[in-house]
Amino acid sequence: MMEGIRQRFPAWSDQQWLFGLWGLFLLFSFVVGAATEWYFLAFAPLLLLLVIWTLVDTKKVFFLLMACIPISTEVVLPNGFGTDLPTEPLTVGLMLVALALFLWRMPRLKGFTLTHPITLLLVAHVLWIGISTMNSDLLVVSVKFLLAKIWYVAVFYFLAMYLIRDEKDLSRMVWWIFWPLIFSVAVIMARHAGYGFSFDQVHKVLHPFQRNHVNYAGTLAVFMPLLWYLISGVKRFGWKWLVLAVVFGWLLIAVYLTYTRAAYVALALALGAYFIFRLRLIRVVLVGGVLGVVLLAGYMLVGNRYLQYAPNYDTTITHNEFGSLIEATAKGEDISTMERVYRWVAATQMSRAEPVLGFGPGNFVNFYQSYSVNSFRTYVSRNEEKSGVHSYFLLLLVEQGWPGLTLFLALSLWVLAHGEDVYHRTTDPGRKRAVMAVLLVLVVIYAFLIINDMIETDKIGSFFFLSLAILVRMDGLNRTKDLSNKADTGDHRSQTQQHAQPGVGGQSS
């Protein structure tokens, strides 16, 4: 049959035949989708194109995934599950590509990447999530959490490390993120302007790009160091520099208009961290921070002193003006702050009940109410939106036990301390800026994680693992250059010795 068709169209090239077959497949998908009312079948040709594109040019599809992050939307599925479209399907597909690449190129993979302490600590972190999942009180929830963690690490760490080879690739990726982010911010700010940029209306203008104003602020704050990286890489006071500088200022205004205190603190900490890393003071700061947290926790827990800080239920209310919110925060009467305390107290009680394996990943919200202390209750303690503990470190303690928290803390402390060393060992200016940029991204994320649990979201978690991958990649480039320099030095010395010793005893024959 096909031979007969070819005889009727002898002049068609292979490209025309492929285009014709593609047209038939497209028509078939539309007809079948309409006939069966399975309208999603109409998208089958696009899915096929995406699969082919991924196999042909994986890097571009990865950049496409990064471009989709600022404009992705959260969709609630039946049985309480949810997904992010289109980022999560793209992430799952790229995870399969990452697995295939790993198996294909495993004999040629550099041992440095796979045995790097950051890689080992990250793998240990994921393995412990798997162990705590097996002990979960709600296995289905924990398995979904574990799978999401696996594809995040596979794509945004391992695949990113493979695809982003140097600072030039990093710049290309940031530009892919830049334009969709600018589009989403422009839409949100235009809507917000219609409400006079009021504090109490900010939630209404975020859909479909953001879940809430904290996620929105987090997305903007995380991108600021990357935007600084772009600005620092172009000619100062040139037209591109001026445009990026204006955008930087505009995004700072956008951050302010999110009315998110965590974002203000995170960016201030990032600015301070820039000088801390340059002055080699991060270890001193980390030791001081850990000691401060231990002393504060000990003070609050000994003799149950934390009970003295219970809020007044009648005065702890929602505030519609940002100035009133700041004032209420200082007095301990802001409902969002005190609701956090309510959940932190419950998390502390839960950690005592399951100190080793925890309650299982994703399970805090399902069990914390019975461990809460009524004197810390607020008007929103019923938690109808099913939000978490609002502290990623406490969340790890509750859901994965002390080993889970310890592994993540070890990873975090090592990343910041070792990242400072990588920065000072880097001699290439562009690569040095790249290292600083991802370190500042991590500082912003850690600042948010203290009072939020956002690392499981595509808006924040993707940049966390991506920053780790870039840091390891830059560390590898430095070591490759060091080995190359040593080899060149060795060859030079050998040649010098040969010229200096033309005969026995160093004398001419």
C-alpha positions, 0 to 999 in steps of 0.5 A: 500500500505504502509503495503504491502511495509513493508511486503516486507522489514520486517527487515528495522528499523525506521531509514532505513525507514526515510532514504528511504523516504528521498531518494525518496523525494530527487529524486522527487525534482530533477526530478520535478525541472529538468522537470519544470526548477524550479531548486530551487526545488532541494534545497527543501530537504536541506531546509527541513533538515534545518527546522528539525535541527532548531526545534531540536537544535535551538542554533546550527542553530543560531551559523550557522547563526553567522558563515555565517555572515563573508562569506555572500554575497549581492544579488541585486533583481528586483525593487531595493531590495536586500538581504544577502545570506544566512544570511537573509533567516536564520534570517527570519526563526529563527525569526519565531522560536523566535516567537514560543519560546516566545509564548510557554515560555511566562509564564516562561519568567523572568520579568527582561529581558523583563522590562530591560531598554535596552529592553524597549528602544530598543522596543520603538526604533522599535515602533517609526520606525513603526510610522514613516513608516506609515508617509513614502513618499515611504511606500514600502521602509519603510515597508521593512526597518521595517521588516528587523529591526524586524527580526534583533531585534527578532533574534540577541537580543531576541533569542540571549539572550535566547540561549547565557546563559553565557560566555561559550556560548559566547566563543562557538559562537565566535569560530563559527565566527572565522573560516569563518572570517579567511577563508574570510580574507585569500582569500581577502589578497591573492587576494590583494597580487596579486595587491601588496596590493595597495590602489586603487585596494582594492575594486576589491578583496572583492567580494563576501564577502564584499560590499566595503572596509568600510564594510570589515574594519568594520567587522574586527574591530568589531571582534577584541574585541571578539578575545581579549576575546578568547585570555584572556580566555586561558592560557597565552603563551600556544600554543592556546594563541600564535596561537590566538595572531598571528592571532590577529596581522595578523588581525590588518595588515588586518585592516591596508590594508583596508585603512579605516580611520574609522577603525583606529579611531574606534580601537584607541577609543576602546583601550582608552575605555578599560581604561575609563570603568575600571576607571569609567569615561564613564559618564564624557566622554559621557557628554563631547562628547554630549556638544562638539557635541552641541557646534560644531553644534551650531557654524556651524549653527548659521549664516550659518557658514558651508557655509564657509567650502564648498570645491573647486569642481576642487581640491576635487578629488579621490586619488589613494595613501593612503598617498595622501588621508590622506594629502587631508583629512587634507586640506578638498580636499578628495572627500569621506570626502567632499561628506559626508559633501555634504550629511550632509548639505542636511540631515540638510535641510531635518530635518527642513522640516520633524522634527517630523516623518521624511521622513520614514525609508530607504528614505534618498537616494530618496529625499536628492538631492533636499535639497542639497547645490550646493556649497558642490557638488563633482564629485560623488554627482550623487550617482549612487551607491545609498549610504546613508548619511554616518552618522547613527545619521543624518540618524535617524534624517532625516528618523525618526525625532527628536523622532527617534534620541532621542530614539536611543541616549537614548538607546546608552547613557544608554547602555554605562553608565549602561554597565560600572556599570555591568562591575564593579558589575561582580565578575566572571573573565570570565563574566567580560571579556565578558562584557568588550568585548561586550562594546568594540564591541559597542564602535567600532560600534558607532565610525563607525556610526558617519561617516557611516550608517552600522547598517542595514547590517548583518556584523555590525547590527547583532553584535550591537544587539547581544552585547546588548543581552549579556550585559543584560544577564550578568546583569541578571546573576549578579542579580541572584547571588546577590539574591542567596547570599542574600538568603544564608546570610539570611539563615545563619543569621537565623541559627546563631540566632537559635544557639545563642538563645537555650532558653528564654533570650538566656540561656539554658533551 
